[in-house]
């Protein structure tokens, strides 16, 4: 597209106005990352700051944590199911958010897509929590001093709350502008990406 240089500012301005809600979502995610992500590697975790180390250690000494940690095959087996739950959840989130962005399943209404994806979302959350608890109990000492763990837990809470209280309500309401739906979808994708990335990074951080 060979446009005169003088027309580019107007073209960029129209693009920014047309995607202002999505860009606003990106800015909000950047602020959230700045608040949650540990910029100083030597900073204290919430567990350390609140003096919960002994409590974490006590939980890890329980029968569930000891069983998962001592049986060679049990931890990876639970982790596989945990990742399966993440796949269920992530798939339902991506399908719904792509519809809100207007780039997927445009032949169906957002409410219809939500009705079809919500059961998979709930199943994914249930599987993740059910398997995440025994995984946590087998690694309490590591989780206490792990910034990635606290970022994952904090963002998971925010993401579930945001999905149920904001995104799903926008999906079923009529008359919502495309701009608003795009902004909601960008925030949703950003939150769930943070959950997945922080969870993956737990294994690579101390």
Secondary structure, 3 states (H helix, E strand, C coil): CCCCHHHHHHHHHHHHHHCHHHHHHHHHHHHHHHHHCCCCCCCCCHHHHCCCHHHHHHHHCCHHHHHHHHCCCHHHHHHHHHHHHHHHHHHHHHHHHHHHHCCCCCCCCHHHHHHHHHHHHHHHHHHHHHHHHHHHHCCHHHHHCCHHHHHHHHHHHHHHHHHHHHHHHHHHCCCCCHHHHHHHHHHHHHHHHHHHHHHHHHHHCC
